[in-house]
């Protein structure tokens, strides 16, 4: 099981809207994430900083490609751009992957 973590910034004053949109996440987006092998997906916030973590049952590369090739993800990213900023990785088209420096299993 590969792990993936990302970070992004909320636009100031948009935290409540960000949370509301995730409380109403689209079922088709959830289905796409599961199809990509993504599970144990959690997002935290510290002020205006977002930190996301998920596990990739089918591998990070497969998850990234599935998301990058999805019109549903494109639509979600467009929907979210007024509440957050997250530059996408130009190679994968997915969230920029954080570098793991420590793991305690």
JOVEN-V921730 format. One record per helix or strand of 3 or more residues. SS is the DSSP state (A for helix, B for strand). FROM is the first residue (numbers start at 1). TO is the last residue. If there is no record, write none. Layout:
SS:FROM:TO, SS:FROM:TO
This chain:
B:2:10, A:15:23, A:27:35, B:38:46, B:49:56, A:60:68, A:71:80
